[in-house]
């Protein structure tokens, strides 16, 4: 946060240049503002999607990351920290490494499962043409 330097400021008679300078000191510049990731709403409402055992939920989390501007940085940070699991930057991470899809519980299938691709939000049936 910026603080206003009021040492040499006489508030009784300010001219336009002083007012603009004061305003610039108080307002945070655009370059300092940081973009927020799409998955962060401040309340953790989407956390269950990013750390789910269900492949549909993880596919939905990947779709959310697919439209995020910070996905590359998120993935790089997760790999650097060796995150144990979850969807980070549009990729599924398990045991600190990127995996194509999560292995379900039980015996492995004879044929590899095709990755599930799901939209971020399902389209209601009455809107499908």
Residue pairs with C-beta under 8 A, 6 or more apart in sequence:
1 28
2 25
2 26
2 27
2 28
3 25
4 22
4 25
4 26
5 25
9 18
9 22
14 22
35 69
35 70
37 68
37 70
37 74
38 64
38 65
38 67
38 68
39 46
39 50
39 61
39 64
39 65
39 68
46 61
46 64
48 57
49 57
49 58
49 60
49 61
49 64
49 87
50 58
50 61
50 86
50 87
50 88
51 85
51 86
51 87
52 58
52 61
53 102
55 101
55 102
55 104
55 116
56 116
56 118
58 87
58 92
58 102
59 115
59 116
59 117
59 118
60 118
60 119
60 120
61 87
62 87
62 90
62 91
62 92
63 117
63 118
63 119
63 120
64 120
65 71
65 74
65 87
65 88
65 89
65 90
65 91
66 90
66 120
67 120
68 74
68 89
68 90
70 89
71 89
71 90
72 89
73 89
74 88
74 89
75 88
75 89
75 90
75 91
75 98
76 89
77 88
78 86
78 88
78 89
78 93
79 88
79 93
79 96
79 98
82 96
83 93
83 96
84 93
84 94
84 95
84 96
85 93
85 94
85 95
86 92
86 93
87 93
91 98
92 98
92 99
92 100
92 101
92 102
93 99
94 102
100 115
101 113
101 115
101 116
